[in-house]
Amino acid sequence: MSWDRLTGWDKVFAEADKEISFRMEVADVRASGWSLGRNDDDIEKEAARRLKENKGIEYKLPDKKS
């Protein structure tokens, strides 16, 4: 699916689906034990990597403000 070609409500729902998929992947990473001793940034990076590798969904992590 080409995310760039979506418009209107289709784009809104596609973005929501990506966010839900990402949050579920974060929960999966935490439950897997991989996250032991790691911070939230590392966990989110791993979740985004797994999401892309396993489901082909590219999730752009938001920029962290220091």
Phi and psi in degrees as GROMACS dihedral restraints (atoms count N, CA, C in turn):
[ dihedral_restraints ]
;  ai    aj    ak    al  type     phi  dphi    fc
    3     4     5     6     1   -94.2    20    10
    4     5     6     7     1   106.0    20    10
    6     7     8     9     1   -65.2    20    10
    7     8     9    10     1   -29.0    20    10
    9    10    11    12     1   -69.9    20    10
   10    11    12    13     1   -22.4    20    10
   12    13    14    15     1   -87.4    20    10
   13    14    15    16     1    -9.1    20    10
   15    16    17    18     1   -76.6    20    10
   16    17    18    19     1   147.2    20    10
   18    19    20    21     1  -136.7    20    10
   19    20    21    22     1   163.9    20    10
   21    22    23    24     1    57.4    20    10
   22    23    24    25     1  -136.9    20    10
   24    25    26    27     1   -64.8    20    10
   25    26    27    28     1   -31.5    20    10
   27    28    29    30     1   -58.3    20    10
   28    29    30    31     1   -41.0    20    10
   30    31    32    33     1   -68.8    20    10
   31    32    33    34     1   -40.8    20    10
   33    34    35    36     1   -59.9    20    10
   34    35    36    37     1   -47.9    20    10
   36    37    38    39     1   -69.0    20    10
   37    38    39    40     1   -35.0    20    10
   39    40    41    42     1   -65.5    20    10
   40    41    42    43     1   -41.7    20    10
   42    43    44    45     1   -64.8    20    10
   43    44    45    46     1   -39.4    20    10
   45    46    47    48     1   -64.4    20    10
   46    47    48    49     1   -41.8    20    10
   48    49    50    51     1   -61.7    20    10
   49    50    51    52     1   -40.6    20    10
   51    52    53    54     1   -63.6    20    10
   52    53    54    55     1   -42.8    20    10
   54    55    56    57     1   -64.9    20    10
   55    56    57    58     1   -42.8    20    10
   57    58    59    60     1   -63.2    20    10
   58    59    60    61     1   -45.0    20    10
   60    61    62    63     1   -60.5    20    10
   61    62    63    64     1   -41.1    20    10
   63    64    65    66     1   -64.5    20    10
   64    65    66    67     1   -46.6    20    10
   66    67    68    69     1   -62.7    20    10
   67    68    69    70     1   -37.0    20    10
   69    70    71    72     1   -66.8    20    10
   70    71    72    73     1   -37.6    20    10
   72    73    74    75     1   -68.1    20    10
   73    74    75    76     1   -37.3    20    10
   75    76    77    78     1   -60.5    20    10
   76    77    78    79     1   -44.5    20    10
   78    79    80    81     1   -62.6    20    10
   79    80    81    82     1   -39.1    20    10
   81    82    83    84     1   -65.2    20    10
   82    83    84    85     1   -41.6    20    10
   84    85    86    87     1   -62.9    20    10
   85    86    87    88     1   -43.8    20    10
   87    88    89    90     1   -63.1    20    10
   88    89    90    91     1   -40.8    20    10
   90    91    92    93     1   -73.2    20    10
   91    92    93    94     1   -23.9    20    10
   93    94    95    96     1   -74.3    20    10
   94    95    96    97     1   -15.0    20    10
   96    97    98    99     1    91.4    20    10
   97    98    99   100     1   -11.5    20    10
   99   100   101   102     1   -60.6    20    10
  100   101   102   103     1   -29.5    20    10
  102   103   104   105     1   -80.9    20    10
  103   104   105   106     1    -5.8    20    10
  105   106   107   108     1   -57.6    20    10
  106   107   108   109     1   122.6    20    10
  108   109   110   111     1    80.2    20    10
  109   110   111   112     1     7.1    20    10
  111   112   113   114     1  -110.5    20    10
  112   113   114   115     1   155.4    20    10
  114   115   116   117     1   -89.3    20    10
  115   116   117   118     1   173.4    20    10
  117   118   119   120     1   -61.8    20    10
  118   119   120   121     1   -36.2    20    10
  120   121   122   123     1   -61.6    20    10
  121   122   123   124     1   -45.1    20    10
  123   124   125   126     1   -64.0    20    10
  124   125   126   127     1   -39.7    20    10
  126   127   128   129     1   -64.5    20    10
  127   128   129   130     1   -43.2    20    10
  129   130   131   132     1   -67.3    20    10
  130   131   132   133     1   -37.9    20    10
  132   133   134   135     1   -63.2    20    10
  133   134   135   136     1   -43.1    20    10
  135   136   137   138     1   -65.2    20    10
  136   137   138   139     1   -40.2    20    10
  138   139   140   141     1   -63.1    20    10
  139   140   141   142     1   -42.6    20    10
  141   142   143   144     1   -64.6    20    10
  142   143   144   145     1   -38.9    20    10
  144   145   146   147     1   -64.4    20    10
  145   146   147   148     1   -46.1    20    10
  147   148   149   150     1   -64.4    20    10
  148   149   150   151     1   -38.7    20    10
  150   151   152   153     1   -62.1    20    10
  151   152   153   154     1   -42.7    20    10
  153   154   155   156     1   -68.7    20    10
  154   155   156   157     1   -44.0    20    10
  156   157   158   159     1   -68.8    20    10
  157   158   159   160     1   -44.5    20    10
  159   160   161   162     1   -86.7    20    10
  160   161   162   163     1   -34.1    20    10
  162   163   164   165     1  -120.3    20    10
  163   164   165   166     1    -4.0    20    10
  165   166   167   168     1    71.1    20    10
  166   167   168   169     1    20.2    20    10
  168   169   170   171     1  -100.4    20    10
  169   170   171   172     1   120.4    20    10
  171   172   173   174     1   -88.1    20    10
  172   173   174   175     1   114.5    20    10
  174   175   176   177     1  -112.5    20    10
  175   176   177   178     1   121.4    20    10
  177   178   179   180     1   -90.0    20    10
  178   179   180   181     1   118.3    20    10
  180   181   182   183     1   -69.0    20    10
  181   182   183   184     1   138.8    20    10
  183   184   185   186     1   -67.5    20    10
  184   185   186   187     1   149.4    20    10
  186   187   188   189     1   -67.5    20    10
  187   188   189   190     1   134.1    20    10
  189   190   191   192     1   -85.5    20    10
  190   191   192   193     1   131.5    20    10
  192   193   194   195     1   -92.5    20    10
  193   194   195   196     1   129.5    20    10
